[in-house]
Amino acid sequence: MNEISSGIHTNTAIKLPYKEKDIEKKYFSIGEVSTMFKVAPSLIRFWETEFDIIKPQKNRRGNRQFTKEDIENFRLIYNLVKERGYTLQGAKEMLKTDRHKSKDKLELLDSLQRVRDFLVDLKKQME
């Protein structure tokens, strides 16, 4: 091991007395969002013009910067249009009248999916 003149080994890991904060990403590019949902960036731009609830900020260069709220709103629209088969007009009306109900259903579906995944993993471990 290498030693510095003070007698401390350079290979020694330093234990810090505080917990490091998890760095949480604040903004996502249109490419990252399109990858998350496996859709083309053009669909995201199109839905941005069709739905008022998707409002990404733009940086100085004009690149869209999506927040987590934008992504959640996109996910809600994606669920209505792509997974449940609503037309764009039907999705707009649903968001206008029963947005919270739709959001609650989506959260319930996500929760049930996590429980299912947990149970499948548990079953695999027991085999």
C-alpha positions as CSV (number, residue, x, y, z in Angstrom):
1,M,0.0,0.0,0.0
2,N,1.1,3.5,-0.7
3,E,1.7,5.7,2.3
4,I,1.7,9.5,2.5
5,S,4.3,11.2,4.7
6,S,1.6,11.5,7.5
7,G,1.3,7.8,7.7
8,I,-2.2,7.5,6.1
9,H,-2.7,4.8,3.5
10,T,-4.0,6.3,0.2
11,N,-6.1,3.1,-0.4
12,T,-8.1,3.6,2.8
13,A,-11.7,4.4,2.3
14,I,-12.9,7.4,4.2
15,K,-16.0,7.0,6.3
16,L,-18.0,10.2,6.5
17,P,-20.2,10.8,9.5
18,Y,-23.1,12.1,7.5
19,K,-25.4,10.4,5.0
20,E,-24.9,11.6,1.4
21,K,-28.1,13.0,-0.2
22,D,-29.5,11.1,-3.1
23,I,-29.3,13.4,-6.2
24,E,-32.7,13.6,-7.8
25,K,-33.0,14.7,-11.4
26,K,-35.2,17.8,-11.8
27,Y,-35.5,18.0,-15.6
28,F,-35.7,15.4,-18.3
29,S,-35.1,15.9,-22.1
30,I,-37.7,15.0,-24.7
31,G,-35.4,12.1,-25.7
32,E,-35.4,10.7,-22.1
33,V,-39.2,11.0,-21.9
34,S,-39.7,9.3,-25.3
35,T,-37.4,6.5,-24.1
36,M,-39.4,6.1,-20.8
37,F,-42.7,5.6,-22.7
38,K,-41.2,4.0,-25.9
39,V,-42.8,6.6,-28.2
40,A,-41.4,9.0,-30.8
41,P,-40.5,12.5,-29.7
42,S,-42.9,13.8,-32.3
43,L,-45.8,12.2,-30.3
44,I,-44.7,14.1,-27.2
45,R,-44.5,17.4,-29.1
46,F,-48.0,16.7,-30.7
47,W,-49.6,15.9,-27.3
48,E,-48.0,19.0,-25.9
49,T,-50.0,21.0,-28.4
50,E,-53.2,19.0,-27.8
51,F,-53.2,18.8,-24.0
52,D,-52.9,21.9,-21.7
53,I,-51.6,19.9,-18.8
54,I,-48.2,19.1,-20.6
55,K,-46.2,22.3,-20.3
56,P,-42.5,21.7,-20.3
57,Q,-40.2,24.6,-19.8
58,K,-37.7,25.5,-22.5
59,N,-34.1,26.4,-21.9
60,R,-32.2,29.2,-23.7
61,R,-31.7,27.0,-26.7
62,G,-35.4,26.1,-26.9
63,N,-35.0,22.5,-25.7
64,R,-37.9,21.2,-23.7
65,Q,-37.2,20.4,-20.1
66,F,-39.9,18.1,-18.6
67,T,-40.5,18.1,-14.8
68,K,-41.7,15.0,-12.9
69,E,-45.2,16.6,-12.9
70,D,-45.1,16.9,-16.7
71,I,-44.1,13.2,-16.9
72,E,-46.9,12.2,-14.6
73,N,-49.4,14.2,-16.8
74,F,-47.9,12.6,-19.9
75,R,-48.3,9.2,-18.2
76,L,-51.9,9.9,-17.5
77,I,-52.6,10.8,-21.1
78,Y,-50.6,7.8,-22.3
79,N,-52.7,5.5,-20.1
80,L,-56.0,7.0,-21.4
81,V,-55.0,7.0,-25.1
82,K,-52.6,4.1,-25.7
83,E,-53.6,1.7,-23.0
84,R,-57.3,2.3,-22.5
85,G,-58.1,3.2,-26.1
86,Y,-59.6,6.7,-25.7
87,T,-59.6,9.1,-28.6
88,L,-57.8,12.4,-28.1
89,Q,-61.1,14.1,-27.7
90,G,-62.3,11.5,-25.2
91,A,-59.1,11.8,-23.2
92,K,-59.4,15.6,-23.1
93,E,-63.0,15.3,-21.8
94,M,-62.0,12.7,-19.2
95,L,-59.2,14.9,-18.0
96,K,-61.5,17.9,-17.9
97,T,-64.3,16.1,-15.9
98,D,-62.7,13.3,-14.0
99,R,-59.0,14.0,-13.9
100,H,-58.6,13.0,-10.2
101,K,-60.5,9.8,-10.7
102,S,-58.3,8.9,-13.7
103,K,-55.2,9.7,-11.7
104,D,-56.4,7.6,-8.8
105,K,-57.1,4.6,-11.1
106,L,-53.7,4.9,-12.6
107,E,-52.0,5.0,-9.2
108,L,-54.1,2.0,-8.1
109,L,-53.0,0.1,-11.2
110,D,-49.3,1.0,-10.5
111,S,-49.7,-0.2,-6.9
112,L,-51.3,-3.5,-8.0
113,Q,-48.5,-4.0,-10.6
114,R,-45.8,-3.6,-7.9
115,V,-47.7,-6.1,-5.6
116,R,-47.9,-8.5,-8.5
117,D,-44.2,-8.1,-9.3
118,F,-43.3,-8.7,-5.6
119,L,-45.4,-11.9,-5.5
120,V,-43.9,-13.2,-8.7
121,D,-40.4,-12.6,-7.3
122,L,-41.4,-14.3,-4.0
123,K,-42.7,-17.3,-5.8
124,K,-39.5,-17.6,-7.8
125,Q,-37.5,-17.5,-4.6
126,M,-39.6,-20.2,-3.0
127,E,-39.1,-22.6,-5.9
